[in-house]
Amino acid sequence: MKNTFKYAFYALIIILSGVLLSGCTISEEKIAQYNQLVSDADLLIEGKEYSSAMEKLSDAAELIPSKYDAYERIVEILITKNRLGDAKRLIDESASKLDDRDRGTLYVMLGKKYYQQRDYKNALICYELSKGISDGVENVDLEMAKVYLQQGNIEKAKSLLKGNYGEDFRTEAKLIYSYVLSTTDKEKALNEIKDIQPEDEWKEAYSQWNDVLKSLDNDELYNSAKLAKVYLDSGYPSLAIYILEPKKADMEEYIDGLYLLGKAYYENGKYQESLDTLLGVTTLSKLNQYLYWIVARNYFMLNNINEATSYYDSAVSYGGDSGEVKLYQEYLDLLIENNQTTKAESILRSAERIFDEPWVNIYYIKLSYLTKQSEKTKYYSDRIEYEELEGNYKKEYLFWKSKISIENSQLDDAKRTLDLFWELDKYDPRYNLLMSQLRFQEGSLDESRTFAKKAIEYDTQRVVTDEAQKLLARID
């Protein structure tokens, strides 16, 4: 709440400064001062010191309200902190001195974040605001077209995609337009991309898409399934629904097509339609693992945990020795979150028989900690060779090892583990929370306070914020 008021205060400063300083001539001295403030803020942002960066940027925006750079960074920080409402208010109310094209660019930046979060309604509002104040933001039509595709408005998307785009966006726009054309005309879809020389970023997508289009034959169901798979892999489930739904009655014996349609409904947020499509469908192939996995996810999204666990069990069972790591981890997270620890231990035993990987022991550590089985916690911790861990598994292991050491008052062990954590990522909010807890136990309240504030500052996903705030309340 304090941060919300703080950001609102910064926005108020910018609004007032825009009014008070309008009409002033900008001196070279002011420009130099402005640039220095923005440069200082960039260093703070690099160090994830967002609050201090906001102060610098607010000073810069107060100094020269008409310059874009400070606003851009403020909006980026608000987006990083997932304060999208604050970001929109800032653009709405505080950017009156900005050039319309700059404001339009900020709206598109915010709209893309809403889009990433699948909040298509607010994404479209941002894009429409951008388009309403400026025609100079070239990619706004492309971003609007993507939203329309997600909403199933194919014709509106098509009308925007066939426009003329500059070099930076032409390749992506042509590819998506080809996807849309392929729902009705394979030859037009091929023709749309034939003269495009894609940049490295798009080469693989273009090559795969070209191969799929050329592989289509006279089997309509088979063709539709092949196209739908590309649409799903590219993040456009509504296109898969558009091409498969009319053929649903003909797919009773075509399990792959039904699976793809059910998956498309799920990814489009139509969970009941996905269930209606997939329930009762079975196959003797390995597809069953994935089919029941989607059914389980649907029930979870519909808040039916009992049915979700039943179908997760079926997915795990059908996966057998070819089970997916992600399936096991997703199921374990659900069970642990719902305090079904006995069931979670059973699933872990199944995983242990299939996967000779460190993540299994890390889950055992977590589960043993939650069930207060300290001997098991130590046993599974000792089974892990830290040097053999890769990627995020290292941080996950260090987090649990440090946490358990601190709670058992083994502070020297905790310090050694946290030294390793610092070397990996000193900006991880979990590291800073653990350091705060360690310093609190040692009686170093000032240092504990500093680390708790850092934990909150770095915690863009609110993983540890609540716990850090409680610790701050105890300190203060």
N, C-alpha and C positions, 0 to 999 in steps of 0.2 A: 504493500500500500504506500509506503514511504517513497519507493521508487516511482510509482505512478504520479504522486504529487510533484516529485522532483522533475520528471519529464514534462509535466504540464506547466510547471514554473518556467522551465527553459523555453517552452513554446510561447508562453506569455511574453517573455523577454524579447523574443524574436518579433512577435507581432508589434509590440510597442516600439521597438527600434525601427521597424519598417515605416511606421507612421512618423516618428520623430526625425528620422534622418532622410526622408524622401526629399529629393530635390537638391541634396548636397553634392558638390563636386568631390570626386574621390581623388585624394592626393596620392602621390607615389609613396609617401611615408605610410599612409593607411594600407595601401596595397601590400607593401612589404610586411607590415605588421600582421595583416590578414594571412598572408602566405606562411608566415612563421607559426601562427597559431594552428593553422591546418596541418603544417608539417609536424608540429609537436603532437597534435592529436593523432596523426598517423602512427607515430611511435608508440603512443599509449594504446591504440587499437591493436597494434601488433603484439603488445604485451597483455592484451585482454583487459586493460584497465579502462573499462567502458565509461564509468562514472566520471573519471578525471578527463577522459577524452571528450565527453559531452560538455563539460564545463569550458574546455578550450574552444570547441566548435560553436557553442552558444555565444561566447565572446566574439568569435570571428563573424558570426551572422549578425550580431548586434553592431559590429564595426562597419560592415558593408553588407546590408540586407539583400542587395541585388545579385550577389555572386552565388553560383550554384554549388561550389565545392563543399562548403560546410553543410548545406542542407542534404546533399547526397550522403555524406558520411553519417549525419544524424539519423537519417532514415535507415541506412544500412545497420546502424547499431540497434535501433528499435526493432528492426526485422530479426536481427540476430538474437535479441532478447525475447523474441516472440510477442512483442507489444505492437501488434499490427493495428489495433484501434488507435493507439497513440500516434503511430506513423501516419495514418490516414488523416487524423485531426491536424497534425502538423502541416501536411500538404494542403489540406482544405483551407486552414485558417492562417497559417504562418508564412505562406509563400507568395503573398500578394505582390511582392516586389520582384519576384523571379520572372524571367522570360517564360511565355506560355509553353514553349517547346521544352524548357527545363522542367516545368511543373508536370507536363505530360510524360516526360521520361520517368519522373519519380512515381507517378501513378502506375506506369507499366512495371517498374521495379517491384512495387508493392503487390500488384496484381499477380505477378509471377510467383510470389511467395504464397499467396492465397491459393493459386493453382496447384502448387506443390503439395499443399495441405488438403487438396480436393474440395476446397471451398469455392466451387465454381460460381456461385451467386456473387460473392464479394469480388472475385477475380474479374468477372464481367463488369461489375460496377466500376472498378478502377479503370479498366480499359475504355469503357464508354466515357468516363470523365476525361481521360487522356485525349481521346478522339474529339471530344466536344470542345476542347480549348485549343487544340493544335493538330494540324495535319502533318507536322514535321517529324513525328515519331514513327519511323518507317516500319518497325516490327509490330505495331499495335494491331494491325489487321490480322497478322499471322497468329498473334496470341489470342485474339478474339475468336478466330477460326478454331483453334484448339479447344476453347471452352465450348463452342457450339457443338463440336464433335462429341465431347464428353456428355453433353446434355441431349445428344441424339438428334440435334437439328442439322441434318446433313446438308440440306439445301442452302442454309445460311452460311455454313462453313464453306461450301463449294464456291459460293459467289465471292467470298473474300480470298480464297486460296488461288483463284485464277487471275488475280491482279498482277501487276508488274512489281517485282521486288528487286531491290538492289543486290549487289554482289554478296553482301554479308548474310542475307536471308533467303536468297533465291533457291539454293540447294535444298534446304529443309522444306520450304514451301512447295517446291515441285514434287518432292517425294511424298508429302502428305496428300497433295492433290492427286497424285497417281494412286494412292491408297483408295481415295474416295471414288475415282473413276473406275477402279477395278471392280467395284461392287456391281457394276452394270455392263462394263465394256473393257475386256482385257486388252484389246488392240489400242484403244485410246490411252489406257494406263501405260502401256509400253511406249507409245509415241511421246508421251509427256516427258519421259526421262531419257530418251535416246540421245539427245544432244548435250546432256549435262555431264560435265567433267567434275565429279564431286571432290571436295577437299578431303584430306586424310580422315577428318572426323566422321565423314559420311560414306567413305568408300565401301566399307564392309556392308553397311545397310543397303546401299544401292546395289551392290553385287548380289546379295542374297535375294533382294526383291526382284531383280531382273531374272534370276534363275527360277524363282517361284512362278513368275508370270509366264515364262517360256515352257514350264513343265505342265501347265494346265492342259487338260484334254477335254473329252466330251462327257465325262462323268461329273454331273453338276454337284452332287453331294461331296464328292472327293475334292473338287475344285474349291467349293465353299469352305471346307474344313482347312485346306491348305492356306487359303487367304485369311481365314479367321485366326489361325495360329500366328501369322505375321502381325495382324492387327493387335492381338493380345500382347505379343512380345514387344511391340512398339508403344504400348500404353494407350490403345484406343479400343477399349472393350465395346463401346457403343457400335462401332463398325462391325465387329464380330456378331453382335446381336442383330444388326440390320440385315446382314447377309444370311444368317443361320435361322433366325426366328421364323421366317415364312416357310422354311423347309422342315420344321420340327416334326410335323405329322409323318413325314417320309423317312425319319431317322430312327424309327423304333428298333431297327436291327443294326443301325450304324452308331455304335457306342462312342466312337471317337468324336463324332459330330455332337452328340448329346453332352459329352463331357466338356467340350469346348464352349458350347452354349451355356451350360451351367456355370462354368468358370467365368465367362463373360458377364453373366448376370451378377455373380458375386463381386467381381472387380468393379462393376458399375453401381454397386450398393443396392442391388435388387435381390436381397437375401431370400425372400420367400419365393420369388420366381426361380431362383437357383435351386432351392429345395424341391419345388414342384417338378423341375426338370430332371433332377438327379436321383431322387428317392425311388427305390425299386430297381434302379439300373445296376446290373452286375455284369461282370465279364470274367473270363478265365485268364485274362492277361494281367501283366503287372500294372495296368492302368488303374486297377481297383484301389491301390494305395493312394493315388492322387485324387481319385473320385471321392473316396470317403474322407479324405483330408479336406476337400472343399466343402463337403456336407458338414463336417465338424466345425469348420470356420463359420459357416452360415448360422448354425445353431448358437455358437458363441456370440456372434454379432446380434442375434435375436434374444440374447440373455437366457438361453436355455442350457445351463451348464451341464445338467445330467445327460441330455442327448448329445451335447458336444463331446463329453468324455467318452460316451459309448462309441461314437464314430471315430474319435481319435484312436481308441483301442482297436477298432477294425482296421484303420489305416496302418497302424503299427504292425498288426498281425499279418495283413496282406503284404506289407513291405518285406517281412522276413529278414533274411540276411542281406537284402539290398535296400534296407531302410534308409531314409534320408535323415541326415544329421539335423537339418532345420526342422523337420517334423518332430523329432524327439525333443529338441530344445523348446520348441513352441508349446508342445504338450506339457512338458515339465514345468515351464513358466506358468501355464494356466493352473496346473495342480497345486503348485506352491503358493500362488497368489490366492487360491481358494482354500488354503490350509488342508489340502488332501495329501498329507505327508506320507501316509502309509502307501497310498496308490503311487505316489511319486517315487518312493523307494523301489516299488515293484518294477516300474518302467525303467528306472536306472539300472536295475539288475539285467533287464533285457538289453539295454543299451551296452552294458559292459561286455555282454557276450558277442556283440557285433562289432563294436568300435574299440580299437586299441588306441584311444586318443585322450589327451589330457583334459579335455572339456568334461569328460565323464567324472573324473576325480574332483574337478572344481565344483560340479553340481553336488557331488557327495559331501564336500566340505560345507557348502551352503545349506544343504538339507540337514546335516548333522548338527550344525550350529543352531538352526531353527528349532530342532527337536531336543536341543540341550544334551546332546550326546558327545561330551567333550573328548572322550577317548577315540571315538570314531573320527571326530574332526581332526585330531592330531594324526591318526593313522593315515587318512587320505591326504592330508597335507604333506606328510613325509614321503608319500608315494610319488610326488611330483618333483621332477628335475627342472628347476627354473630355467637353466640354460637351454633346455630343449623346447621350451614354450615359444610360440610365435604369435605375432600380432597382438590383438586385444586380450588374448589369454594371459599374457604376462601381467597386464594391469589388473585383470580380474582376480588372478591368484594373489597378487600383492595386496590388493584391497582386502580380501578376506583374511589373509595371514596377519596383516597389520591390525585390522579391526579386532580379531580374536586376541591378539597379544595385548592390545590396550585394555580390553575388557578383563583380561586375566592379570592385569597389572604387571605384565612382562615388558616393561618399558624399554629396556635395552634391546630386546629382540625387535620391538616395534620400530625403534629408531633405525636399526640396520635395514629392515624391510622398507621403511619409508625413504631411506636414502636411495634405494634402487628405484622406487616409485618416482622420486624426483628426477632421476636421470632419464626416465622414460617420458614423463610428461608432468612438469611442475604446474601446468595449468588445469590439470584434471580436477574438477570440483571435489571428487571423492578424496584425492590426496590432501587437499587443503582442509577438508572437514576432519580427516584423521589427524592431521597435524594440530588442528585446533583442539581436538579431544586429548591428544597427547600432552600438549602444553597446559591444558586445564588440569590434568591429573598431576602435572609437575608443579602446579601453582603459579605458572607464568601467565597471569591473566591478560596482560597487555598483548603478548604474542598470540595467545589463544583467540583474543578478540580480532586481531589482524587476520589470522588465518580463516576465521569464521566468515569475516566480511569478504575475503577473497573467494571462499567457496561459493558464496551467494553471487558474487560478481561474475564468476566463470560459469555458473550453472545455467546455461541457456535452456535446458530441458527440465528444470526444476526436479532434478534427481535427488539433491541433498538440501535444497533450500530450507524446507520446513525444519529439518533436524538442526541445521546451522542456526536458524533463527531462535530455536528453543535454547540452544547453547548460549547464544548471545544474551538472551533474557536472564539466564543464570549468572552470567558474568557481570551484567550491568545491574 
